[in-house]
Amino acid sequence: MPQTSVIYVLNGPNLNLLGVREPDIYGHETLADIETLCVDAADGAEIVFRQTNHEGELIDWVQEARDKASALVLNAAGYTHTSVALLDALKTLTIPIVECHLSNPAARERFRHRSYVSPVATGIISGFGPISYELAVKAALGLVQKRTGAQGRSV
């Protein structure tokens, strides 16, 4: 576990198109705008912010987080509803996992009601647009601080 708080914020497929893809659902903010929100919310913690359209790369980053991150904020996008392989990777983590979504999947198409991330997530934040990320980073930091206090050491 790192000595300073390092929060991984990982993003799945099509989130690179934020601002232009279905703005009526996802808004007009870009992924770069959301990264800025996360950095601002981090209160000095390091943010590792990444996006990929490739399932294997996302899984590699989750595995990397095992040794390098204090917590994980994950918007797996479409992989939320399809990837058992991602679930298996997430099961290996011992750090807090905050599932994050811009929209509220429960209020959308039926296939989005199933999440393969939720069973291993410490908590879920969804439906607040870009603010979901800000809330998720703050929640992750709070979980890290709670865990640090309980263990009597810093991460």
GIGIRA-V468425 format. One record per backbone hydrogen bond with DSSP energy under -0.5 kcal/mol. CO is the residue of the C=O (numbers start at 0). NH is the residue of the N-H. If there is no record, write none. Layout:
# GIGIRA-V468425
co->CO nh->NH
co->CO nh->NH
This chain:
# GIGIRA-V468425
co->4 nh->45
co->5 nh->7
co->5 nh->69
co->5 nh->70
co->6 nh->47
co->7 nh->9
co->7 nh->72
co->8 nh->49
co->9 nh->74
co->10 nh->51
co->11 nh->14
co->13 nh->16
co->14 nh->17
co->16 nh->19
co->16 nh->20
co->19 nh->21
co->21 nh->24
co->21 nh->25
co->22 nh->26
co->26 nh->18
co->29 nh->33
co->30 nh->34
co->31 nh->35
co->32 nh->36
co->33 nh->37
co->34 nh->38
co->35 nh->39
co->36 nh->40
co->37 nh->41
co->38 nh->41
co->39 nh->42
co->41 nh->44
co->45 nh->6
co->45 nh->47
co->46 nh->48
co->47 nh->8
co->47 nh->49
co->49 nh->10
co->52 nh->54
co->53 nh->57
co->54 nh->58
co->55 nh->59
co->56 nh->60
co->57 nh->61
co->58 nh->62
co->59 nh->63
co->60 nh->64
co->61 nh->65
co->62 nh->65
co->63 nh->66
co->63 nh->67
co->64 nh->68
co->69 nh->95
co->70 nh->7
co->71 nh->73
co->71 nh->97
co->72 nh->9
co->73 nh->75
co->73 nh->99
co->74 nh->11
co->75 nh->78
co->76 nh->79
co->77 nh->80
co->78 nh->81
co->78 nh->82
co->79 nh->115
co->81 nh->83
co->82 nh->86
co->83 nh->87
co->84 nh->88
co->85 nh->89
co->86 nh->90
co->88 nh->91
co->89 nh->92
co->95 nh->71
co->96 nh->98
co->96 nh->121
co->96 nh->122
co->97 nh->73
co->98 nh->124
co->100 nh->126
co->100 nh->127
co->101 nh->128
co->102 nh->104
co->102 nh->126
co->103 nh->106
co->104 nh->107
co->108 nh->111
co->109 nh->112
co->110 nh->113
co->112 nh->114
co->116 nh->119
co->116 nh->120
co->117 nh->120
co->122 nh->98
co->124 nh->100
co->127 nh->130
co->128 nh->131
co->129 nh->132
co->129 nh->133
co->130 nh->134
co->131 nh->135
co->132 nh->136
co->133 nh->137
co->134 nh->138
co->135 nh->139
co->136 nh->140
co->137 nh->141
co->138 nh->142
co->139 nh->143
co->140 nh->144
co->141 nh->145
co->142 nh->146
co->143 nh->147
co->144 nh->148
co->145 nh->149
co->146 nh->150
co->147 nh->151
co->147 nh->152
